Amino acid sequence: MPVRNTSSREDLSDIYEKVMDKQRLGYEDGMRLFESHEIHTIGYLANIVRERINKNNVYYVINRHINYTNICKNRCKFCAFSRTQEKSDAFLMSIDEMRDKAARIIEEEGATELHIVGGLHPEVGLDYYFTMIQTLHDCFPSLHLKAFTAVEIAHFAEISGTTIRETLKLLKKAGLGSLPGGGAEIFSTRIRNELCPEKISGQVWLNTMREAHNLGLRSNATLLYGHIENNEDRVNHLLKLRELQDETHGFLAFIPLAFHPKNTELKRLSGTQGILDIKMLAIGRLMLDNFDHVKAYWIMLGIKLSQISLNFGVDDIDGTVVEEKITHSAGAETPESLTVKQIRSLIEETGHEPVERDTLYNRINNHSRSGRGFAASI
């Protein structure tokens, strides 16, 4: 693809040369990419990197989300999910209820992953979380338990009076397999003080992931965009993720999360537009040269845009999901689930090869699953 040769900041020819020569991009490169209107060039470059790492493969996982409670001591301005205990729609799931949900998705879909996150309940002790993981692991030993953001882990440590490392060790012993990437939001102290002052700092999030990685627990990494952050905040966030990945090699995938404003304290904002969504994915792929995977979270992006993103550096489409409450509380209009047949079809339509994976990106050679139940209309 030709790259415009002009004297303006729109000229990406030097970035093109860096990508072709496999040179690492810096802060200034990231800023120029976000400021550029050359979306096709950015996507073309991101796809070069994508194909180097993952060839023509697009990964998906058969999984189920469980949001075990919406009761949370924090009042983040971008969250529509959290509730105080006295609210009529506040809930805390029993472990038996979670076990039943897991059993159904294994039986009906052949799920390999359970994705578990929730609010910071002020009165539930560490025993609840330990018993949750231990029970699920004992009942379904082959099911990978991806559970608890760094924010939750720090909360568990606080309520139990122990360290983050000891908390992680205890949960790993119970059967915790990996951590999702939520809670990173934007690392900028300025932004966090405005939007989520009660939440752990960006540095604590990074330190928690460092401890997890050093204990052999892999995790994902996220960035929440489309609210009050700017390009500088986005680039600095990416660079901090890259720096920790250089150190630990513990991140599995980068997942940009598009902000949904409905029912939040930021409902005055309009939410993200398609060009920014595509830029976040493509620039993430270009800047995070030490990450193997970039995921389009179709719940937030929408199915059609997620499909397009597969030609803009993305190699993972997430999974079946089945039941998602957090983004839908903020007005997401996507389905709450997709079948395997639907996921494979949307990948194949783009000319890519669908690959079923487990949480750790081990390939599962079973193409006969069609996804009975939990079907969504797309």
TALIN-V881352 format. One record per residue. N is the residue number from 1. PHI is phi in whole degrees, -180 to 180 (NA if undefined). Layout:
N:PHI + N:PHI
//
This chain:
1:NA + 2:-68 + 3:-113 + 4:-58 + 5:-109 + 6:-127 + 7:-93 + 8:-87 + 9:-70 + 10:-70 + 11:-71 + 12:-109 + 13:-63 + 14:-71 + 15:-67 + 16:-56 + 17:-64 + 18:-62 + 19:-63 + 20:-64 + 21:-90 + 22:61 + 23:-92 + 24:-72 + 25:-85 + 26:-109 + 27:-56 + 28:-62 + 29:-62 + 30:-62 + 31:-63 + 32:-66 + 33:-65 + 34:-67 + 35:-80 + 36:-75 + 37:-98 + 38:-83 + 39:-64 + 40:-69 + 41:-65 + 42:-60 + 43:-65 + 44:-61 + 45:-66 + 46:-63 + 47:-71 + 48:-60 + 49:-65 + 50:-56 + 51:-70 + 52:-59 + 53:-86 + 54:-123 + 55:54 + 56:-101 + 57:-80 + 58:-127 + 59:-95 + 60:-149 + 61:-132 + 62:-91 + 63:-140 + 64:-140 + 65:-91 + 66:-129 + 67:-101 + 68:-75 + 69:-156 + 70:-108 + 71:-80 + 72:-147 + 73:-75 + 74:-89 + 75:-127 + 76:-68 + 77:-67 + 78:-94 + 79:-105 + 80:-106 + 81:-92 + 82:-71 + 83:-139 + 84:-84 + 85:-62 + 86:-80 + 87:-68 + 88:-67 + 89:-101 + 90:-72 + 91:-148 + 92:-140 + 93:-74 + 94:-80 + 95:-66 + 96:-62 + 97:-64 + 98:-64 + 99:-63 + 100:-65 + 101:-64 + 102:-64 + 103:-61 + 104:-66 + 105:-72 + 106:-68 + 107:-68 + 108:-88 + 109:-123 + 110:72 + 111:-61 + 112:-115 + 113:-140 + 114:-115 + 115:-107 + 116:-121 + 117:-144 + 118:-163 + 119:-79 + 120:-95 + 121:-68 + 122:-74 + 123:-122 + 124:-99 + 125:-87 + 126:-62 + 127:-57 + 128:-61 + 129:-72 + 130:-63 + 131:-65 + 132:-56 + 133:-67 + 134:-63 + 135:-64 + 136:-63 + 137:-68 + 138:-67 + 139:-75 + 140:-133 + 141:-62 + 142:-89 + 143:-87 + 144:-78 + 145:-101 + 146:-97 + 147:-144 + 148:73 + 149:-68 + 150:-60 + 151:-64 + 152:-65 + 153:-60 + 154:-63 + 155:-65 + 156:-60 + 157:-63 + 158:-64 + 159:-71 + 160:-96 + 161:69 + 162:-125 + 163:-87 + 164:-61 + 165:-62 + 166:-67 + 167:-62 + 168:-63 + 169:-62 + 170:-64 + 171:-69 + 172:-63 + 173:-61 + 174:-74 + 175:130 + 176:-62 + 177:-98 + 178:-165 + 179:-115 + 180:-72 + 181:-103 + 182:-65 + 183:89 + 184:-70 + 185:49 + 186:-124 + 187:-70 + 188:-51 + 189:-62 + 190:-59 + 191:-68 + 192:-65 + 193:-65 + 194:-82 + 195:-101 + 196:-150 + 197:-63 + 198:-83 + 199:-76 + 200:-57 + 201:-71 + 202:-60 + 203:-68 + 204:-66 + 205:-59 + 206:-64 + 207:-65 + 208:-65 + 209:-66 + 210:-61 + 211:-62 + 212:-61 + 213:-63 + 214:-67 + 215:-91 + 216:89 + 217:-93 + 218:-83 + 219:-154 + 220:-101 + 221:-136 + 222:-129 + 223:-148 + 224:-90 + 225:-131 + 226:95 + 227:-116 + 228:-115 + 229:-79 + 230:-125 + 231:-61 + 232:-61 + 233:-61 + 234:-65 + 235:-66 + 236:-61 + 237:-61 + 238:-59 + 239:-66 + 240:-69 + 241:-63 + 242:-64 + 243:-63 + 244:-68 + 245:-65 + 246:-58 + 247:-79 + 248:-111 + 249:55 + 250:-99 + 251:-81 + 252:-88 + 253:-147 + 254:-101 + 255:-131 + 256:-67 + 257:-114 + 258:-78 + 259:-68 + 260:-115 + 261:-86 + 262:-60 + 263:69 + 264:-108 + 265:-72 + 266:-109 + 267:-64 + 268:-69 + 269:-79 + 270:-92 + 271:85 + 272:-85 + 273:-108 + 274:-60 + 275:-65 + 276:-64 + 277:-58 + 278:-66 + 279:-60 + 280:-60 + 281:-69 + 282:-68 + 283:-70 + 284:-57 + 285:-64 + 286:-75 + 287:-79 + 288:-93 + 289:-69 + 290:-103 + 291:-98 + 292:-79 + 293:-138 + 294:-124 + 295:-111 + 296:-94 + 297:-84 + 298:-62 + 299:-57 + 300:-89 + 301:-83 + 302:95 + 303:-68 + 304:-66 + 305:-69 + 306:-61 + 307:-63 + 308:-62 + 309:-62 + 310:-67 + 311:-105 + 312:-131 + 313:101 + 314:-88 + 315:-126 + 316:-141 + 317:-111 + 318:72 + 319:-158 + 320:-71 + 321:66 + 322:76 + 323:-149 + 324:-126 + 325:-109 + 326:-67 + 327:-71 + 328:-69 + 329:-65 + 330:-97 + 331:98 + 332:-59 + 333:-104 + 334:-73 + 335:-63 + 336:-90 + 337:-159 + 338:-132 + 339:-85 + 340:-60 + 341:-59 + 342:-67 + 343:-63 + 344:-63 + 345:-65 + 346:-68 + 347:-73 + 348:-62 + 349:-63 + 350:-88 + 351:88 + 352:-103 + 353:-97 + 354:-72 + 355:-129 + 356:-74 + 357:-130 + 358:-96 + 359:-60 + 360:-91 + 361:69 + 362:-79 + 363:-73 + 364:-110 + 365:-89 + 366:-146 + 367:-100 + 368:-90 + 369:-72 + 370:-107 + 371:83 + 372:-71 + 373:76 + 374:54 + 375:-69 + 376:-122 + 377:-87 + 378:-122
//
